[in-house]
Amino acid sequence: MPDPRSQRIDVGPFQLDPDAELQAWQAVASDGTSLPAGSWSDWVALAQRVLQIDTIWREREARGDAWDEGHAASGSVDAVNPYR
């Protein structure tokens, strides 16, 4: 299996290009603007943080949806959803 650290990673609005000489990855935006370079572990840490934030956001959305369902059942017109 080829080493994944030697292949470009395209993540939509930007891509990560490996730089073998520096053992780093250069992020390049879709408009060609260069972003900071980082090692493989830096980008993995960023991806893990993005996943953590996504989990928190989804949990908060679920709480807001549950609150909306409870509010609809109560029939109160003046309640404000604290999760929205």
C-alpha distances in whole Angstrom, upper triangle without the diagonal:
4,7,9,12,12,12,15,16,19,21,24,27,25,22,20,19,17,20,18,22,23,20,21,20,23,24,26,28,28,32,30,31,29,29,28,25,24,21,18,20,23,21,20,23,25,22,24,27,27,26,29,31,30,31,34,35,35,37,39,39,40,43,44,44,45,48,49,49,51,53,54,55,58,59,60,60,60,57,54,51,49,46,46
4,6,9,8,9,12,14,17,19,22,25,22,19,17,16,14,16,15,18,19,16,17,17,20,21,23,25,26,29,27,28,26,26,25,22,21,18,15,18,21,19,18,22,23,21,23,26,26,25,28,31,30,31,34,35,34,37,39,39,40,43,44,44,46,48,49,49,52,54,54,56,58,59,60,60,60,57,54,50,49,45,46
4,5,6,8,11,12,16,18,21,24,21,17,15,14,11,14,12,16,16,13,14,14,17,19,21,23,24,27,26,26,24,23,22,19,17,15,12,14,17,16,15,19,20,19,20,23,23,23,26,28,28,29,32,33,33,35,37,38,38,41,43,43,44,47,48,48,51,52,53,55,57,58,59,58,58,55,52,48,47,43,44
4,5,6,8,9,12,14,18,20,17,14,12,11,10,13,12,16,16,13,13,12,15,16,18,20,21,24,23,24,21,21,20,17,15,13,10,13,15,13,12,16,17,15,17,20,20,20,23,25,24,26,29,29,29,32,34,34,35,38,39,39,41,43,44,45,47,49,50,51,53,55,55,55,55,51,48,45,44,40,40
4,6,8,9,13,15,18,20,17,13,10,9,7,9,9,13,12,9,9,9,12,14,16,19,20,23,21,22,19,18,17,14,12,10,7,10,12,11,11,15,15,15,17,20,20,20,23,25,25,26,29,30,30,32,34,35,36,38,40,40,42,44,45,46,48,50,51,52,54,56,56,55,55,52,49,45,44,40,40
4,7,9,13,16,19,20,17,13,10,8,6,8,8,11,12,10,10,9,12,14,16,19,20,23,20,21,19,19,18,15,14,12,10,14,15,14,15,18,18,18,20,23,23,23,26,28,27,29,32,32,33,35,37,37,39,41,42,43,45,47,48,49,51,52,53,55,57,58,58,58,57,54,51,48,46,43,43
4,6,10,13,15,17,14,11,9,7,7,10,10,14,15,13,12,10,12,13,14,17,17,20,18,20,18,18,18,15,15,14,12,15,16,14,15,18,18,17,20,22,21,22,25,26,26,28,31,31,31,34,36,35,37,40,40,41,43,45,45,46,49,50,51,53,55,56,56,55,55,52,49,46,45,41,41
4,6,10,12,14,11,7,6,5,6,10,12,15,15,13,12,9,10,10,11,13,13,16,15,16,14,15,15,13,14,14,12,15,16,13,14,18,17,16,19,21,20,21,24,25,24,26,29,29,29,32,34,33,35,38,38,39,41,43,43,45,47,48,49,51,53,54,54,53,53,50,47,44,42,39,38
4,6,9,11,9,5,5,7,9,12,14,18,17,15,13,10,10,9,10,12,12,16,15,16,15,14,15,14,13,14,11,14,14,11,12,15,14,12,16,18,16,17,21,21,20,23,25,25,25,28,30,30,31,34,35,35,37,39,39,41,43,44,45,47,49,50,50,49,49,46,43,40,39,35,35
4,6,8,6,4,6,9,12,15,18,21,20,18,16,12,12,10,10,10,10,13,13,15,14,14,16,15,16,16,15,17,17,13,14,17,15,13,17,18,16,17,21,21,20,22,25,24,24,28,29,28,30,33,33,33,36,38,38,39,42,43,43,45,47,48,48,47,47,45,41,38,37,34,33
4,6,6,6,8,11,14,17,20,23,22,20,17,13,13,10,10,10,10,14,14,15,15,14,16,16,16,17,15,17,16,12,13,16,13,11,15,16,13,14,18,17,16,19,21,20,21,24,25,24,26,29,29,29,32,34,34,35,38,39,39,42,44,44,44,43,43,41,37,34,33,30,29
4,5,7,10,13,17,20,23,25,24,23,20,16,15,12,11,9,8,11,13,14,15,14,17,18,18,20,19,20,19,15,17,19,16,14,17,18,15,16,20,19,17,20,22,21,21,25,26,24,27,29,29,29,32,34,33,35,38,38,38,41,43,43,43,42,42,40,37,34,33,30,28
4,7,11,13,17,20,23,25,24,23,20,16,14,10,9,6,5,8,10,11,12,12,15,16,17,20,19,21,19,15,17,19,15,15,18,18,15,17,20,19,17,21,23,21,22,25,26,25,27,30,29,30,33,34,33,35,38,38,39,42,43,43,43,42,41,39,36,33,32,29,28
4,7,10,13,16,19,21,20,19,16,12,10,7,5,4,5,8,9,9,9,9,12,13,14,16,16,18,16,13,15,17,14,13,17,17,15,17,20,19,19,22,24,22,24,27,27,27,29,32,31,32,35,36,36,38,41,41,42,44,46,46,46,45,44,42,38,36,35,31,30
4,6,10,13,16,18,17,16,13,10,8,6,5,6,7,11,10,11,10,10,12,11,13,14,13,16,15,11,14,16,14,13,17,18,16,18,21,21,20,23,25,24,25,28,29,29,31,34,34,34,37,39,39,40,43,44,44,47,48,49,49,48,47,45,41,38,37,34,33
4,7,10,13,15,14,13,10,6,6,4,6,9,11,14,12,12,10,9,10,9,10,11,10,13,12,9,12,14,12,12,16,17,16,18,21,21,21,24,26,25,26,29,30,30,32,35,35,36,39,40,40,42,45,45,46,48,50,51,51,50,49,46,43,40,38,35,34
4,7,10,12,12,11,9,5,5,6,7,11,12,15,12,13,10,11,11,9,10,11,11,14,14,12,14,17,16,16,19,20,19,21,24,25,25,27,29,29,30,33,34,34,36,39,39,40,42,44,44,46,48,49,50,52,54,55,54,53,53,50,47,44,42,39,38
4,6,9,9,7,6,4,6,9,11,14,16,18,16,16,13,13,12,9,10,9,9,13,13,11,14,16,16,16,19,21,21,22,25,26,26,28,31,31,32,34,36,36,38,40,41,42,44,46,46,48,50,51,52,54,56,57,57,56,55,52,49,46,44,41,40
4,6,6,6,5,6,7,11,12,16,18,20,16,16,13,14,12,9,10,10,11,14,14,14,16,18,18,19,22,23,23,25,28,28,29,31,33,34,35,37,39,39,41,43,44,45,47,49,49,51,53,54,55,57,59,60,59,59,58,55,51,48,47,43,43
4,6,5,7,9,11,14,16,20,22,23,20,20,17,17,16,12,12,11,11,15,16,15,17,20,20,21,23,25,26,27,29,31,31,33,35,36,37,39,41,42,43,45,46,47,49,51,52,53,56,57,58,60,61,63,62,61,61,58,54,51,49,46,46
4,6,8,10,12,16,17,21,23,25,21,21,17,18,16,12,13,12,13,16,17,17,20,22,22,23,26,27,28,30,32,33,34,36,37,38,40,42,43,44,46,48,49,50,52,53,54,56,58,59,60,62,64,65,64,63,62,60,56,53,51,48,48
4,5,8,10,14,16,20,22,24,20,19,16,15,13,10,10,9,11,14,14,15,17,19,19,21,23,24,25,27,29,30,31,33,35,35,37,39,40,41,43,45,46,47,49,51,52,53,55,56,58,60,61,62,61,61,60,57,53,50,48,45,45
4,7,10,13,16,20,22,24,21,20,17,16,14,10,9,6,8,11,12,12,14,16,17,18,20,22,23,25,26,28,29,31,32,33,35,37,38,39,41,43,44,45,47,49,50,51,53,54,55,57,59,60,60,59,58,55,52,49,46,43,43
4,7,10,13,16,19,21,18,17,14,12,10,6,5,4,7,9,9,10,12,14,14,16,18,19,20,22,24,25,26,28,30,30,32,34,35,36,38,40,41,42,44,46,46,48,50,51,52,55,56,57,56,56,55,52,48,45,43,40,40
4,6,10,13,16,18,15,14,11,10,9,5,5,6,7,10,9,8,11,13,13,14,17,18,18,20,22,23,24,26,28,28,30,32,33,34,36,38,38,39,42,43,44,46,48,49,50,52,54,55,54,53,52,49,46,43,41,38,38
4,6,10,13,14,12,11,7,7,6,4,7,9,10,13,11,10,13,15,14,15,18,19,18,21,23,23,24,27,28,28,30,32,33,34,36,38,38,39,42,43,44,46,48,48,49,52,53,54,53,52,51,49,45,42,41,37,37
4,7,10,12,10,9,6,5,6,6,8,11,11,14,12,10,13,14,12,13,17,17,16,19,21,21,21,24,26,25,27,30,30,30,33,35,35,36,39,40,40,42,45,45,46,49,50,51,50,49,48,45,42,39,37,34,33
4,7,8,6,6,5,6,8,9,12,14,15,18,15,13,16,18,15,16,20,20,18,21,23,23,23,26,27,26,28,31,32,31,34,36,36,37,40,41,41,43,45,46,46,49,51,51,50,49,48,46,42,40,38,35,34
4,5,5,5,6,7,11,12,15,17,18,20,17,15,18,19,16,16,20,20,18,20,23,22,21,25,26,25,26,30,30,29,32,34,34,35,38,39,38,41,43,43,44,47,48,48,48,46,45,43,40,37,36,33,31
4,5,7,9,11,14,16,18,20,20,23,21,18,20,22,19,18,22,22,19,22,25,23,23,26,28,26,27,31,31,30,32,35,34,35,38,39,38,40,43,43,44,46,48,48,48,46,46,44,40,38,37,34,32
4,6,9,11,15,17,20,22,23,25,23,20,23,25,21,21,25,25,22,25,27,26,25,29,30,28,30,33,33,32,35,37,36,37,40,41,40,43,45,45,45,48,50,50,49,47,47,45,41,39,38,35,33
4,6,9,13,14,17,20,21,24,21,19,22,24,21,21,25,25,23,26,28,27,27,30,31,30,32,35,35,34,37,39,38,39,43,43,43,45,48,48,48,51,53,53,52,50,50,48,44,42,41,38,36
4,6,10,12,16,19,20,22,20,18,21,22,19,20,24,23,21,25,27,25,26,29,30,29,31,34,33,33,36,38,37,39,42,42,42,45,47,47,47,50,52,52,51,49,48,46,43,40,39,36,35
4,7,9,12,15,17,19,17,15,19,20,17,19,22,22,20,24,26,25,25,29,29,29,31,34,34,34,36,38,38,39,42,43,43,45,48,48,49,51,53,53,52,51,49,47,44,41,40,37,35
4,7,10,13,15,16,13,12,16,16,14,16,19,18,17,21,22,21,22,26,26,26,28,31,31,31,34,36,35,37,40,40,41,43,45,45,46,49,50,51,50,48,47,45,41,39,37,34,33
4,7,10,13,14,11,11,14,14,12,15,18,17,17,20,22,21,23,26,26,26,28,31,31,32,34,36,36,38,40,41,42,44,46,46,47,50,51,52,51,49,48,46,42,39,37,34,34
4,7,10,12,9,9,13,14,12,15,17,17,18,20,22,22,24,26,27,27,30,32,32,33,36,37,38,39,42,43,43,46,47,48,49,52,53,54,53,52,51,48,44,42,39,37,36
4,7,8,6,7,10,10,10,12,15,15,16,19,20,21,22,24,25,26,28,30,31,32,34,36,37,38,40,41,42,44,46,47,48,51,52,53,52,51,50,47,44,41,39,36,36
4,5,5,7,9,10,11,13,14,16,17,19,20,21,23,25,26,27,29,31,32,33,35,37,38,39,41,42,44,45,47,48,50,52,53,54,54,53,52,49,45,42,40,37,37
4,5,5,6,9,10,11,12,14,15,17,19,20,21,23,25,26,27,29,31,32,33,35,36,37,39,41,42,44,45,47,48,50,51,53,52,52,51,48,45,41,39,36,36
4,5,5,6,9,10,10,12,14,15,16,18,20,21,23,24,26,27,29,30,32,33,35,36,37,39,41,42,44,45,47,48,50,51,51,50,49,46,43,40,37,34,35
4,5,5,6,9,10,11,12,14,15,17,18,20,21,23,24,26,27,29,30,32,33,35,36,38,39,41,42,43,45,47,48,50,49,48,47,44,41,38,35,32,33
4,5,5,6,9,10,10,12,14,15,16,18,20,21,22,24,26,27,29,30,31,33,35,36,37,39,41,42,43,45,47,48,47,47,46,43,39,36,34,31,31
4,5,5,6,9,10,11,12,14,15,17,19,20,21,23,25,26,27,29,30,31,33,35,36,38,39,41,42,44,45,47,46,46,45,42,39,36,33,30,31
4,5,5,6,9,10,11,12,14,15,17,18,20,21,23,24,26,27,29,30,32,33,35,36,38,39,41,42,44,45,45,45,43,40,37,34,31,28,29
4,5,5,6,9,10,11,12,14,15,16,18,20,21,22,24,26,27,29,30,32,33,35,36,37,39,41,42,43,43,42,41,38,35,32,29,26,27
4,5,5,6,9,10,10,12,14,15,16,18,20,21,23,25,26,27,29,30,31,33,35,36,37,39,41,42,42,41,41,37,34,31,29,26,26
4,5,5,6,9,10,11,13,14,15,17,19,20,21,23,25,26,27,29,30,32,33,35,36,38,39,41,41,41,40,36,33,30,28,24,25
4,5,5,6,9,10,11,12,14,15,17,18,20,21,23,24,26,27,29,30,32,33,35,37,38,39,38,38,37,34,31,27,25,22,23
4,5,5,6,9,10,10,12,14,15,16,18,20,21,22,24,26,27,29,30,31,33,35,36,37,37,36,36,32,29,26,24,21,21
4,5,5,6,9,10,10,12,14,15,16,18,20,21,23,24,26,27,29,30,31,33,35,36,36,36,35,32,29,25,24,20,21
4,5,5,6,9,10,11,13,14,15,17,19,20,21,23,25,26,27,29,30,32,33,35,35,35,34,30,27,24,22,18,20
4,5,5,6,9,10,11,12,14,15,17,18,20,21,23,24,26,27,29,31,32,33,32,32,31,28,25,21,19,16,17
4,5,5,6,9,10,10,12,14,15,16,18,20,21,23,24,25,27,29,30,32,31,31,31,27,24,21,19,16,16
4,5,5,6,9,10,11,12,14,15,17,18,20,21,23,24,26,27,29,31,30,31,30,27,24,20,19,15,17
4,6,5,6,9,10,11,12,14,15,17,18,20,21,22,24,26,27,29,28,28,27,24,21,18,16,12,14
4,5,5,6,9,10,11,12,14,15,16,18,20,21,22,25,26,27,26,26,26,22,19,16,14,11,11
4,5,5,6,9,10,10,12,14,15,17,18,20,21,23,24,26,26,26,26,22,20,16,15,12,13
4,5,5,6,9,10,11,12,14,15,17,18,20,21,23,25,24,25,25,21,19,15,14,10,12
4,5,5,6,9,10,10,12,14,15,16,18,20,21,23,22,22,21,18,15,12,10,7,9
4,5,5,6,9,10,10,12,14,15,16,19,20,21,21,21,21,18,15,11,11,7,8
4,5,5,6,9,10,11,12,14,15,17,18,20,21,21,21,18,16,12,12,9,11
4,5,5,6,9,10,11,12,14,15,16,18,18,19,19,15,13,10,9,7,9
4,5,5,6,9,10,10,12,14,15,17,16,16,16,13,11,7,8,5,6
4,5,5,6,9,10,11,13,14,16,16,17,17,14,13,9,11,9,9
4,5,5,6,9,10,11,13,15,15,17,17,14,13,10,11,10,12
4,5,5,6,9,10,11,12,12,14,14,10,10,7,9,8,10
4,5,5,6,9,10,11,11,12,13,10,9,7,10,9,10
4,5,5,6,9,10,12,13,15,12,13,11,13,13,13
4,5,5,6,9,10,12,14,11,12,10,13,13,14
4,5,5,6,7,9,10,7,9,8,12,12,13
4,6,5,8,9,11,10,12,11,15,15,15
4,6,8,11,14,12,14,14,17,17,18
4,6,9,11,10,13,13,16,17,18
4,6,9,9,12,13,17,18,18
4,6,6,10,12,15,17,17
4,6,9,11,14,17,16
4,7,10,13,15,15
4,7,9,12,12
4,6,9,9
4,5,6
4,6
4
